[in-house]
Every structure is written in C-alpha cells, then in structure tokens.
Amino acid sequence: MTETGEPELTVYRRQLARLLKRDAGENFRALLVQARHITGTSYETTLYDHQQAFRLLWRHLERSGYLRRTHREARARLASGHAAPDERADLELFLTVYGQVHPPTTVGA
C-alpha cells in the first residue's frame, strides 16, 4: 500500500516502462505471463497489480490490431495440430480470454 492507501502497482509500472521498448510479440508474451498469474493465483505482488498490467498490455496490443491478427493465427495454428504442448496451452489460454472479451456475435440477432 502507498501512503495514500492505494495498492502498489509494481508489476504494472514495470510493464508500463517496458511497453514501448518491446515489439508486439514480446508484449504478447508478457500478456500471457500476466494471464497465467491471474488464472493461476500466483502473484508477484497482488491480483490487482497483475490485472492492471494485463489491462495495460491488452489495450496496447488491441489498439495496434495485434490481438485480432493473433486470434486468427492462433485458431489456425491449433487446427493444424502442429503446436507443441506449451504453445498449445498458451494459444488456448489466449483464445479463452479473447472469447470472453470478444464473444462471438450472431448475425441477424
């Protein structure tokens, strides 16, 4: 906690400092690390800190169009059956989160 009672955002600040220094692929890998912290309940600091870092990375990657492209590529990569087990787990985690943020819409509904 800070002096004002706000939660420390150590992970968030670290991700913010590195955000523009990394390429999109590196930021995507950092996003997956944050997702694993959140879903696995293993926190470096606090859940809130990891959630804020995840939101920062997600918004940055979404604005650039990287997440939309990665979504298409991830589905194709999984369908091909050529993904290694670790890669498959990362792709499935990403697709799950992406599906929650961008649920499929039904045309004409």
C-alpha positions in Angstrom: 0.0 0.0 0.0 1.1 3.5 -0.7 1.0 6.3 1.8 -2.5 7.3 0.5 -3.8 3.7 0.9 -3.7 2.9 -2.8 -2.4 -0.6 -3.8 1.2 -0.7 -5.0 1.4 -1.3 -8.8 4.9 -2.7 -9.1 4.2 -5.1 -11.9 2.1 -2.5 -13.7 4.8 0.1 -13.5 7.4 -2.3 -14.8 5.2 -3.3 -17.7 4.5 0.4 -18.5 8.2 1.2 -18.5 8.9 -1.6 -21.0 5.8 -1.3 -23.1 7.2 0.8 -25.9 10.7 -0.7 -25.8 9.4 -4.2 -26.7 7.9 -5.4 -30.0 4.4 -6.7 -30.2 5.5 -10.3 -29.9 7.3 -9.6 -26.7 4.4 -7.6 -25.3 2.1 -10.6 -26.2 4.3 -13.0 -24.3 4.2 -10.6 -21.3 0.4 -10.5 -21.6 0.3 -14.3 -21.4 2.6 -14.2 -18.3 0.1 -11.9 -16.7 -2.8 -14.1 -17.7 -1.1 -17.1 -16.1 -0.5 -15.1 -12.9 -4.2 -14.2 -12.7 -5.6 -17.6 -13.6 -3.1 -19.5 -11.6 -3.4 -17.3 -8.5 0.3 -17.0 -8.2 1.0 -13.3 -7.6 4.3 -11.5 -7.6 2.6 -8.6 -5.7 -1.3 -8.6 -5.8 -4.0 -9.8 -8.0 -5.0 -6.1 -8.7 -1.5 -5.3 -9.8 -1.4 -8.2 -12.3 -4.9 -7.3 -13.5 -3.8 -3.7 -14.2 -0.7 -4.9 -16.0 -2.8 -7.3 -18.1 -5.2 -4.5 -19.0 -2.4 -2.2 -20.0 -0.9 -4.8 -22.3 -4.2 -5.9 -23.7 -5.3 -2.4 -24.6 -1.9 -1.6 -26.2 -2.0 -4.8 -28.3 -5.6 -4.4 -29.2 -5.2 -0.8 -30.4 -2.4 -2.0 -32.8 -4.6 -4.7 -34.2 -2.1 -7.4 -33.0 -4.7 -9.3 -30.9 -7.1 -9.6 -33.8 -4.4 -11.0 -36.1 -3.1 -13.3 -33.4 -6.6 -14.6 -32.8 -6.9 -15.7 -36.4 -3.4 -17.2 -36.4 -4.0 -19.0 -33.1 -7.1 -20.7 -34.3 -5.4 -21.8 -37.5 -2.3 -23.0 -35.6 -4.4 -25.1 -33.2 -6.4 -26.5 -36.0 -3.2 -27.6 -37.8 -2.3 -29.8 -34.9 1.4 -28.7 -35.2 1.5 -26.8 -31.9 3.8 -28.1 -29.2 2.2 -28.7 -25.8 3.4 -25.5 -24.2 2.5 -23.4 -27.3 -0.9 -25.1 -27.4 -1.6 -24.2 -23.7 -0.6 -20.6 -24.4 -2.9 -20.4 -27.5 -5.8 -22.0 -25.7 -5.4 -19.5 -22.8 -5.3 -16.6 -25.2 -8.3 -17.9 -27.2 -10.3 -18.3 -24.0 -9.6 -14.8 -22.8 -10.2 -13.3 -26.2 -13.5 -15.1 -26.5 -14.6 -13.6 -23.1 -13.6 -10.1 -24.2 -15.0 -10.5 -27.7 -17.8 -13.0 -27.6 -19.0 -14.3 -31.0 -21.9 -12.4 -32.3 -24.9 -14.0 -34.1 -25.7 -12.3 -37.3 -29.3 -11.1 -37.5 -30.0 -11.4 -33.8 
